[in-house]
């Protein structure tokens, strides 16, 4: 059987990066959430924020660990599968990835230990500063990755050597160009929204089960309140991303829009069933004139179709088309759900959970994976839409693979990655599930309320903030009284 090493290498990298991006999309926002909770506790002295911090710190520890483990192998693939890419673009991509280690990993590795074990060993201001440094480290990590990926999407400030290698000519332009500073906020807002809906979904889940009602109300209110502010901002930033794509990557943009033929004025296609073989849409639902207005600000502008792009430079049509619509559709649902939550809070229903519609709580709970799906859909749109280029207009994907690589070798490594990652994902998901079922360590002020029966396991002694993974390995006893947090001996 003739196995194509290029196709298999693409599948392998797509698998590892898709698996990995789930965790940074969560931990970037979760680190900022933890810093916010610790800051509120420091400013107000409210013990509720301290309890929420201890609860989410355990989840952060597990997700952060899985993100680090799943991301390590991606760097190795540049040498094993994509050596031509590493050789040709190493003078630019190498420093960008190294800067991530020097800044992001340094901050995270230094201060993450303080978060886990320093609560009773450092002053309160120092502990709060550590939460800020971890949040800053995760943000730096996102910045350097997006700087590297943006250069691959829109290469700039480089020159070619006689051997065909790229060397930087202006680091300032590489790091401070307009495209990067549109794409980086888009990714950052996506991570924050992912965390916001996970927090809100957790609060809704506890309210549905009448557990931790005070903490659940806080999680629901803060998660939906943040999403109500960030979702409109994300929509605006997403529009700016579309503008840069139309300017620098017209082939990707036509696939995203679902436009085969040039139109003037252009429609905005909402849904369609593309027929790639016939280069048309079998059926479609669109709004006349709006495509021209959204892209260029007037109702009569001409918009090119993908037939204007040479066939050997066209991206796969279906993934950018549907991926873009999944991302936008989930964004609109986020907007409706978060604004609906704010409306309920304005009516005062959140003060009494019994007045909250159960359908709304279920909708919020079931919406917890929306951020992850939207991030993956956006990432697929950006990466698949760039094909057949690995560096837009500069290096084709087929020319970037390791020349000596065989299809059989890639197949073996791909099978190994799938097996190991499946084990990691399953174990990590199980850990987080157990932590969520265990709930908060301390007793809710309203835990004795008749309307708040204990449903599900509660933590046993020894499952404490200083032992974040202890919940996963312990045997829970339904109905057992929760323990107080343990102070580690100085």
Order of alpha helices (4+ residues) and beta strands (2+ residues): alpha-alpha-alpha-alpha-alpha-beta-beta-alpha-alpha-alpha-alpha-beta-beta-alpha-alpha-alpha-alpha-beta-beta-alpha-alpha-alpha
